[in-house]
Amino acid sequence: LDHDARVLAAGLAARGVRAGDHVAVLGATTRDLVTAIEAIWLAGATVVVLPLPMRMGSIEEFVEQTRRRILGAHSVLLLADPQLAEFVQPEPGDPPMVTFDDVRGDPDAWVLPDVRPEDLAILQFTSGSTSDPKGVMLPHRVVLANIDAIAEALDLDPSRDVAVSWLPLYHDMGLVGILTSAMARGVDLVLAG
């Protein structure tokens, strides 16, 4: 996973993604999505995980809300699962869109950017169930404090524990509570997509 994420991070850097940029990512809960999330962080960028169409009443509503989130996050790039890319047709003013398959680089060319605790790790949008979705900025220090608290409360031990989740990765508990916690602590993870 780490090697594949470095390949993708090098590809993102080759496409101009820099530390501090916001990269929107659209995909089902798959290994490719997990790889893309790690790659965005390895590029020093902020990840913006977009919800899937099943949360919307119609495909048109999904496309409109997705575009609003991408533009509202000031994303420099949309990284999409090839199966979902066809639903989001770029319009003038939209950032470029590439699929997971289109972004590959030389992992030996990857260089860890300077990332500070106050830099944004995640820009996550609220569900929009009671009003328009709003972006919530989560710096690395906050995400890491949350991960530390989860690990302590659960007494996570990589030698004995396996995390299992059915939560989508655009959900805060799926992204931070499960995926990022497991990644940071080295706990095996099974994701049901």
C-alpha positions in Angstrom: 0.0 0.0 0.0 2.8 2.4 0.9 4.7 1.7 -2.3 1.5 2.2 -4.4 0.7 5.5 -2.5 4.3 6.8 -3.2 3.8 6.0 -6.9 0.5 8.0 -6.8 2.1 10.8 -4.7 4.9 11.1 -7.2 2.3 11.3 -10.0 0.4 14.0 -8.1 3.5 16.0 -7.7 4.3 15.6 -11.4 0.8 17.0 -12.1 1.6 20.1 -10.0 0.1 19.1 -6.7 2.0 20.8 -3.9 2.0 20.9 -0.1 -1.1 22.7 1.1 -3.1 22.1 -2.0 -6.6 20.6 -1.6 -7.3 17.5 -3.7 -10.8 16.1 -3.9 -11.1 12.4 -4.2 -14.2 10.5 -5.4 -14.4 6.7 -5.1 -16.0 3.7 -3.5 -14.4 2.2 -0.5 -11.7 0.2 -2.2 -8.0 -0.3 -1.9 -7.6 2.3 -4.7 -9.4 4.9 -2.6 -7.3 4.1 0.5 -4.2 4.3 -1.7 -5.3 7.7 -3.1 -6.0 9.1 0.4 -2.5 8.1 1.6 -1.0 9.5 -1.6 -2.6 12.9 -1.1 -1.1 13.0 2.4 2.3 11.9 1.1 2.1 14.7 -1.4 1.6 17.1 1.5 -1.9 18.0 0.3 -5.2 18.2 2.1 -7.6 15.3 1.3 -11.3 16.1 0.5 -13.2 12.8 0.3 -16.4 13.3 -1.6 -19.7 11.4 -0.8 -21.0 8.8 -3.2 -24.2 9.2 -5.3 -26.2 6.8 -3.1 -26.5 9.6 -0.5 -28.3 11.9 -2.9 -31.9 11.8 -4.2 -30.9 11.8 -7.9 -27.7 11.7 -10.0 -28.3 15.3 -11.0 -28.3 16.3 -7.3 -25.2 14.2 -6.8 -23.3 16.0 -9.6 -24.4 19.4 -8.4 -23.5 18.8 -4.8 -20.2 17.2 -5.8 -19.3 20.2 -7.9 -20.2 22.6 -5.1 -18.0 20.7 -2.7 -15.1 20.5 -5.1 -15.2 24.3 -5.8 -16.0 25.2 -2.2 -12.9 23.3 -1.1 -10.8 25.2 -3.6 -9.6 21.8 -4.9 -6.7 22.0 -7.4 -7.5 18.5 -8.7 -10.3 15.9 -8.7 -8.9 12.4 -8.4 -11.7 9.9 -9.3 -12.4 6.2 -9.5 -12.7 5.5 -13.3 -16.2 4.1 -12.7 -17.4 7.3 -11.1 -15.6 9.8 -13.3 -18.2 9.6 -16.0 -20.8 11.1 -13.7 -18.9 14.3 -13.1 -18.4 16.1 -16.4 -16.0 19.0 -16.0 -17.3 22.5 -16.7 -15.3 25.7 -17.2 -13.8 26.8 -13.9 -13.6 23.3 -12.5 -10.2 21.9 -11.5 -8.7 19.2 -13.8 -10.0 15.6 -13.2 -7.9 12.5 -13.5 -8.7 8.9 -12.6 -6.8 6.7 -10.2 -5.4 4.9 -13.3 -4.1 8.2 -14.9 -1.8 9.2 -12.0 1.4 7.3 -11.8 4.9 8.5 -11.1 8.4 7.3 -10.1 8.3 6.3 -6.4 12.0 7.0 -6.2 11.3 10.6 -7.3 8.9 11.1 -4.4 10.2 13.5 -1.7 8.4 14.0 1.6 7.2 17.6 1.7 7.5 19.8 4.8 4.2 19.3 6.6 3.5 21.1 9.9 1.0 20.1 12.7 -1.1 23.1 11.8 -1.4 22.2 8.1 -4.7 20.8 7.0 -4.9 17.0 6.7 -8.6 16.8 5.9 -11.3 19.2 4.6 -14.5 17.3 5.3 -17.9 18.4 4.5 -20.9 18.1 6.7 -23.7 15.8 5.4 -25.9 18.6 4.3 -29.0 17.0 5.9 -30.1 20.2 7.6 -28.5 22.9 5.5 -25.9 23.2 2.7 -22.8 21.1 3.4 -20.1 23.1 5.1 -16.4 22.4 5.0 -14.7 21.5 8.3 -11.0 22.0 8.5 -9.0 19.4 10.4 -5.3 20.1 10.8 -2.8 17.2 11.3 -2.5 17.9 15.0 -6.2 17.5 15.6 -6.4 14.3 13.5 -3.4 12.9 15.4 -4.9 13.8 18.8 -8.1 12.0 17.8 -6.1 9.0 16.7 -4.2 8.9 20.0 -7.4 9.1 22.0 -9.0 6.3 20.0 -5.9 4.1 20.4 -5.7 4.7 24.1 -9.4 4.2 24.7 -9.5 0.9 22.7 -6.0 -0.3 23.8 -5.2 -1.0 20.2 -2.4 -3.5 19.7 -1.3 -4.3 16.2 -0.1 -7.8 17.3 -3.6 -8.9 18.2 -6.2 -6.5 16.9 -7.9 -6.3 13.5 -10.2 -3.4 12.7 -13.4 -4.1 10.6 -15.6 -1.3 9.2 -18.5 -0.9 6.9 -18.4 2.9 7.2 -17.7 4.9 4.0 -14.5 6.9 3.9 -16.3 10.2 3.4 -17.8 9.7 6.9 -15.6 11.1 9.7 -15.7 7.8 11.7 -14.8 5.8 8.5 -11.9 8.2 7.5 -10.5 9.1 10.9 -11.9 6.7 13.4 -11.2 3.6 11.4 -8.9 4.1 8.4 -6.5 6.7 9.7 -6.4 5.1 13.2 -5.5 1.8 11.7 -2.9 3.3 9.3 -1.2 5.3 12.1 -1.1 2.4 14.6 -0.3 -0.4 12.1 -3.5 -2.3 12.8 -4.8 -4.7 10.1 -8.0 -3.4 8.6 -10.9 -5.0 6.7 -13.1 -2.6 4.9 -16.5 -3.7 3.6 -17.4 -1.5 0.7 
